[in-house]
Amino acid sequence: KPFWLYSFLFFEAMFQRICGHVGALSSLEQTAVQELMESRAELLTEEGVIDVKSDDGYMSCTNFLTRVDEASGALGVEIAPRGYRSKFSANYRALFPDSSRHYRVDVLEASVDHQEIWVNGEKFELTSEANELAQGLQSAWVNVIVFLDQWQVADATQKPEKFELVNALFTFDTAWSKFENQ
């Protein structure tokens, strides 16, 4: 086989490893994406911002983050590295016991506030680097929300591609991991 074909096959394999297989969603993927879409519709907002302050808003956001994790798993989205968690304090390790995603509303909320995060009554101030990473997480969060909104209103012939959803979820997870590491 010619060299270019090997190169193409290599890059296609790498792309599929990162973005999953391109094409139609399997029934498991369809179910996970449908549940993600439903949880997106249930997110509460206040003045255009996701509500995480009220009990109902917090619960709807928790449900959405759970569905993001489940859809990511169903779609084969690679988990961003989280080896840094082994260096967390005992309080943080209790919240993040392994390298799974473990999305938490309080982490997302800290990325919005850009100031501080409280863990088990202990206050942690965010550095300027952490603030930049918080902005990156918020950007990735908005991209996932906008993507899901576009997917919801698109007809069957204009739905975004599976790889686009996988990319949005992978970008979100990577931004989350980077912010969480700070």
Buried (B, 14 or more C-beta within 10 A) or exposed (E): EEEEEEEEEEEEEEEBEBBBBEEEBEEEBEBBBEBBBEBBEBBBEEEEEBBBEEEEBBBBBBBBBBBBBBBBBBBBBBBBEBEBBEEBEEEBEEBBEEBEBBBBBEBBBBBBEBEEBEBEEEEBEBEEEBBBBBBBBBEBBEBBBEBBEEBEEEEEEEBBEBBBBBBBBBBBBBBBBBBBBB
